[in-house]
């Protein structure tokens, strides 16, 4: 099971981080970032399977791919902002973390506007038609 591999890797990394935190704080932050990137790289194959499935479902349901790609971009922004925020917090920069979270929320709002307009347009067509 993949989760066992990930959890095992995370516990080994945690053990290394606990040793480093008392001696080399800068190195501990770098190890934490590298561990996060490695876990992300391990999950890319799983993410691509999900994206391909969503694309197939969108084609079958005649959903415009622009909406699906927008939702995927929103998810990407949410995950990246969260990851960056956690790294900033690990490095002791909670103020920077909150700014990254704020920027992520604004970018998500901007990307969501076309979807909102599409939904409103569909509602207006139903009401008028």
Secondary structure, DSSP 8 states (H G I E B T S, - for coil): -HHHHHHHHHHHHHHHHHHHHTT-HHHHHHHHHHHHHHHHHHHHHHHHHHHHHHHHHHHHTT--HHHHHHHHHHHHHHHHHHHHHHHHHHTT-HHHHHHHHHHHHHHHHHHHHHHHHHHHHHHHHHHH-
